[in-house]
Amino acid sequence: MHKISDYTIIQVKATQPKEIIDYGIRMAGAPLEWREVTGRGVRVGIIDTGIDLIHRDLSANIADAVSFVSDSPQDDNGHGTHVAGIIGARKNGFGVVGMAPECSLYIAKAFDKHGNGEFSAIKKSLEWMIRKRVQIVNMSFSSEESSEGYEEILQAAINHGITLICAAGNEGSKRRNTIGFPGKFPQTIAVTAVDPNRKSTAFSSVGYESELCAAGVDIVSTYPGNSYAKLSGTSMATPIISGAAALMQAKGMYRYRRFLSPKEVRFLLHLYTEDLGGKGWDPYYGYGLFSFGRLNQSDFV
C-alpha cells in the first residue's frame, strides 16, 4: 500500500482576492525566470489524489485528467489540488501563482479520499503519462515497501524522456535512512524539505538517496472548493522542483528548440543548488537548496 506523503494542514481560506507568490516559490527564484519562460508548452504529469477540476487558479491549465481509483479525477482529499497549484497555478491577478504558471497539467488520480493507493494504479498512471508524452511527473507519495515491476515502469518513463521527481517522505531522521519508494530508486529525484530559514525540518525523511531540497513548511496553494490552504510536508517541496524542471524544459525549447533529456534536467537541477549543511552532498539537504538565483540567465547550458 502506498500513501500520499503525510502532510499538515495549517489553515484553509475560502478566498484569496489578492494574488500572492508563496515564499517557497520566491526561494526557488521562479519569478526571475518568468521574464523569459513560464512553462508554456511543457506537459507536467501529477500522480496524486486528483484535482479540483473547476478551481479558478487551475482549470485553464488542466490539459487532461483521468482516474484509476474512481469514476472521476475530481479531488476528494485536497492533497492533489494543493500539489497542482504549487506547480501550475495560473498567474491571473488573484489567488496564488505556481512555479510554472502556464504549463499544461496532466492529472492521474491514483489515490483515494483517504490518501491510499495501490501500485497497480500508480503503474497505470505512469503508462498513461507515457502515452500523453509528458516531460515531467510529480510523485508526492512514498511507501516503505517496493513492488514488483516498479523499476521497470520508472525506467520506461525515463526512456520516453520523462523526468521523475518524488517526495522523500515524512518519516523524519529517526533512522539512518528513511526515504521511501519510489524516491529510493535511481530513476527518480528525491526531494527533502526545509523551513523558511532554510533548515532541515524534523519531519523530512533523510538518507542516501536525498538529492535536492526545497521549501516545505507552511506552503500556500490551491485547495478544493476554489479555496486555498497552507500545508507542510515533503509533498509540498517536491512540486517546487517539478515546477523548476518545467521552466527548464520551457527554456530548452525557447533556446534550443528541443526538450531536455532527464539526464540534462537532473544536471541542471544540481547546478542551480546552494550547498546547505555539511560541505557537499549530505543526507539532509542532498546537493542543496534549489534556486534559479544561483546562476545568471546567461549561464543556462
N, C-alpha and C positions, 0 to 999 in steps of 0.2 A: 504493500500500500504506500502510495506517495501522498504527501501533503504539501499544500502551498506553505511556504516558509512562514511560521508563526509571526504575527505582527501585532502591534499595539495601536489601538485607535485612541488618539488623544482628544480629538474634537471633530464634530461634524457640523458644517454650516449649511444652511438651506440656500444661501445665496452668496455670491462674491461679486458685487457690482463693479468693483474697480479691478482692473487687470493687475495681477501680481506675477512676479517671477520669483519662484521659491529660491531660498538661499543655496540649496543643493545644486540647482541649475546654474546659478551665478558662480558657485565654487568651481564648477566644471568648465567655466569660461564659455558657455554656449552663446551668450549674446555677442561675443566677439566674432563668432562665425556667421551669425545671421546677416552680417553686412555683405557676405558673399554667397552663402548657401543656407537653405532652411530645411533641407531634406526632400525637396520636391523630386519625384521620380524614383525614390527609393522605397522598396517594399519591406516593411518590418513585420515579422510574424510574432504573435504573442500567444503562448500556450498557458492558459490560466483558467479562471472561473467565468470567462465570458466578458461581456462589456455592456454598458448601458447604451443601447443602440440609438437612443434619441437624445443623448446628452448634448447640450448645445456647444460644448467645447470639443466634442469628439466626432459627432455624426458626419461632418463634412470630410473627415479623413479616413472613415471606415470604407475600405475598398471591398472587403468580403468578410464574411463571418460564418462559422459552422460550429455545430455542437456534436460531440461524440459521447455525451452523457445524458442529454435530454433533448426535448423537441426544439428547443430554441437556444441560440447563443446569448440571449439576454442574461446579464449578470444578476444572480440572486444571492451573491455573497458580498461583493464590494471590492475584493482584492484585485480582480482583473481590471476593473474600471480605473482604480487608482494607479495601477501599473501603466495602463494605456495612456493616462493623462501625463505621466512623467515623460513618456516617450514622445507623444504626438498630440498633446492638447493644442488646439488652434490659437494662433495669435490674432484675436478678433476684437480686442478692446475691453473685454470683461473676463471674469473667471481667472484661469491660470494659463500659463504658457509652457508647453513641453520642450524637451531638448531639441527635437526636430519638428517644428510646428506645421510643416507642410508635407511630411512623409505620408505614405499610404499604409494604413494598418490592416493586417490580415489576422483575424481573430479565430483561434481554435479553442473551444471550450472543452477542457478535459477533466475539470474538477467540479464536484457538485457544490451545493449550497453550504456544506459543512467544510469545504476545502479538501475533500478526499478525492483521490483519483487513482486509477489503475494504469499500469504500464501499457496495457493494450490501447487505451485512449491516447496516451502520450505518443505511442508509435504511430497510430493513425493520424494524429495531428502533425507529426513530422513528415509523414508521407504526403499529407495534404499540402504542407508548406513547400515541399519539393515540387509538387505539381504546379503550385502557384508561382514558382520561381522567385521566392523572396530572397533578399540578400542577407537578412539578419533574423535570428529567432531569439526572443527573450524567454527565459525559463526561470521564473521566480518561485521555485519549489525545490524540495530536496527529500531524500529518503536515506535511511541508514543502510538499506539493502539495495543491491543492484538487481537487475532482472536479465534473464537470458535474451539475447538479441539487442540489448541496449547499445553496446558499442557499434554494432553493425549498422543500426539505423542512424546513429550520430555520424559515423563515417560516411554513410551515403549522403547525408546532408552536406558535409564538408566537400565531398566530391562534386556536388552540384553548386558549389560556390557560396554556401551559407555559413556565416559566422554565428557560432553558438555561444550565447552569454547566459551564465547561470548564477543563481544565488548560492553563496557559500553555505547558507543555513544559519539558524539562530540557536545553536547549541552551546554557545559560549566557548570558553577556553578551559573548561574543567578537565579535559583530557588533552593529550599532546596533539591529536589530530581529530577535529570534529566536523570537518567538511563532509557534506553528504553527496549522494549521487543525484543528478548526473555531473555535479561540479567536480567530482573526483576524476572523471575521465579526461584524458589528454586532449580530446577533441574539443573540449569546452573551455571557456574562460570563466573562472570562479571569482566572484566579486564579494568582498567583505565590506563592512560598514564603519564609517567614522561619524563622530558627532560634529556640531558646529565649530568646535575648537580643533578639529582635525585629529582627535584622539580616538583610538580604537574603542568600540563600545563593548560593554560587558556581555551583551547578547550575541555578538557576531561570532560565528564559527571561525576557527583558525586551522591552519595545517599546511602541509607541504604543497598542496595544490592552489593555495592562495595566490592570486595573480595581480589583481588591482583592487583599489578601494575607492569608494565614493560616499557622499553624504547619505545617511540612512536613518536619521533621527528627526522626528517632527517634520516630515516632508508633507507639504500641502499639495494635494492633487484632486482630480475629479473623483466623484463618488456617485453611485446610483441615485436617481431621482433628481437629476440636474443640480446636485449638491456637491459639496467639497469637504474633504476630510484631511486631518493631519495624522499621518501614520508613521510608525517606526519599524524598521526591520531590514535585513539584507535584501528583502524583496523590493524595497524602495531604492536601494543603492544600485541594484542590477540594471533597471531601466535607464538610469543615468548613463551607464556605459553603453547600453544598446542604442540610446539616442545619439551618443557621441559617434558610435560606429556608423549610424545613418548619415550623419553630417559628413563623415569622412568619405562614405560612398558617393554622396552628392558632389563632393569636391572632386573625387576621382572622375566622375562623369563630366564635370564642368571643365576640368583642366586637361584630362587625358582621353575623354570620350569613351571611357570604359569603366566597368565596375572593378573594384579591387578584389583580389583573392582573399580568402580567410587568413592566409599567412601574412599578406600585406597589411590587412586591418589589424591583426594581432601585433605586428611590428610597430605600427603607428601608435596604437594604444599604449604600448610600453614606452615609446619615445616621448609621449606627452604626459609623463608622470613626474611628480615631485616626491623624492625619496623621504619617507617618514620612518620613525622608529630606528632600528639598527641600520647601519650603513649597508646599502644594497638590499637585496631581497630579504624579507623576513616573513614568518608565518602569520603575522597580524595584518600587515599592510600590503603584502605581496611586493610588487616592484614599486608601489607607491600610489599616491593620490592622483587620479586623472584630472588634468586641466588643460584646455586649449591655450591658456595663457602662458604655458611653459615655453612655447616657441612662437616666433614671429610667423605671420601668414606666409612669408616667402620661404620658410623652412620646410613647408609641406613637401614630402617626396613621394 
